[in-house]
Every structure is written in C-alpha cells, then in structure tokens.
C-alpha cells in the first residue's frame, strides 16, 4: 500500500479516501512510529517525512520550505478505520 499527502503522488487518493472515512493512519519504520510523514510505501519500503532538528523543529531550506527525508526500511501502515 502507498499513502501520501502530496496531491501529485499516486498514493494521494488512498490517503484522501481514508481521511474522508475518518480513519487514523499510523506509519512505522523498522518498528518505530513515524511522525510528520508525507509519503509511505510498504511495498517499496520507504517513508518520506519532514526533517526535524534535535529540538523537534522543522529544518527549512533558505526559501522556508520544509526539508524532507527519504528513509528506507521495513514499513508498516496501520489503519484504524473510523477512529
């Protein structure tokens, strides 16, 4: 399964449908819950998430756009329907 908050990504429609159903989605990478996930794909085994610093603040480019990290590993997407 692939989910994404990026409207240009193939996983966007899946994510949008889940949000319309009131589902809660949790993403885990190598067993660790991920926050600020933009895209997750359990078949390709990667997560794209916002990069944060040691204080939990977003890392920004010079033009104030949040930097994204691409992390590979064992991805689990947990859907709690109607949460």
Secondary structure, 3 states (H helix, E strand, C coil): CEEECCCCCCCHHHHHHHHHCCCEEEEEECCEEECCEEEEECCCCEEEEECECCCCCECECCCCCECEEEEECCEEEEEECCC
